[in-house]
Amino acid sequence: MRLSGRLFLEQLLDQDAYLEWFLGSLHASNLDMLLVWLSTIGVYWKNLTSYRKRGRRLAQTLLDKLAWVCHSSFS
């Protein structure tokens, strides 16, 4: 993750593909890995929210994860 983040920030990766992978991985993450993904959002925040479509997908994923965590906590 650290290497891919470094390559992304140095613009050595296809940024759109990387951000799509990032959002897909966040969406597919389980509860154990969710905190890792949430902690890395800040690094990519500007890139994730600069396009409406990606920002909307990020917001929907975060809301889905919040609902999932709340449902898991009360079950």
C-alpha positions in Angstrom: 0.0 0.0 0.0 2.8 2.4 0.9 4.6 1.7 -2.5 1.4 2.2 -4.5 0.6 5.4 -2.6 4.1 6.7 -3.3 3.8 5.9 -7.0 0.4 7.5 -7.1 1.6 10.7 -5.5 4.6 10.9 -7.9 2.1 10.4 -10.8 3.7 7.2 -11.9 0.4 5.3 -11.9 -2.8 5.8 -13.9 -4.5 8.0 -11.3 -8.0 7.3 -12.4 -7.5 3.5 -12.3 -5.8 3.7 -8.9 -8.6 5.8 -7.4 -11.2 3.4 -8.8 -9.2 0.5 -7.3 -9.0 2.4 -4.0 -12.8 3.0 -3.9 -13.5 -0.6 -4.9 -11.2 -1.9 -2.2 -12.8 0.4 0.4 -16.2 -0.8 -0.6 -15.2 -4.5 -0.4 -13.3 -4.2 2.9 -14.4 -6.1 5.9 -14.6 -4.7 9.4 -11.0 -5.6 10.3 -9.6 -3.8 7.3 -12.0 -0.9 7.3 -9.9 1.2 9.7 -6.9 0.9 7.5 -8.8 2.1 4.5 -10.4 4.9 6.5 -7.0 6.1 7.7 -5.7 6.4 4.1 -8.6 8.4 2.8 -7.0 11.6 4.0 -4.0 11.1 1.7 -6.2 10.9 -1.3 -9.1 13.1 -0.2 -8.5 15.9 -2.7 -8.2 13.5 -5.6 -11.2 11.5 -4.5 -13.4 14.5 -4.1 -12.3 16.5 -7.1 -14.7 14.8 -9.4 -18.4 14.6 -8.5 -18.8 11.0 -9.6 -15.9 9.8 -7.4 -16.9 12.0 -4.5 -20.4 10.6 -4.7 -19.1 7.1 -4.8 -16.9 7.8 -1.8 -19.8 9.3 0.2 -22.1 6.4 -0.6 -19.5 3.9 0.3 -18.8 5.6 3.6 -22.5 5.8 4.4 -22.9 2.1 3.5 -20.0 1.2 5.8 -21.4 3.3 8.6 -24.8 1.6 8.3 -23.0 -1.8 8.2 -21.0 -1.0 11.4 -24.1 0.3 13.2 -26.1 -2.8 12.2 -23.2 -5.1 13.3 -22.9 -3.3 16.6 -26.6 -3.7 17.5 -27.1 -7.2 16.3 
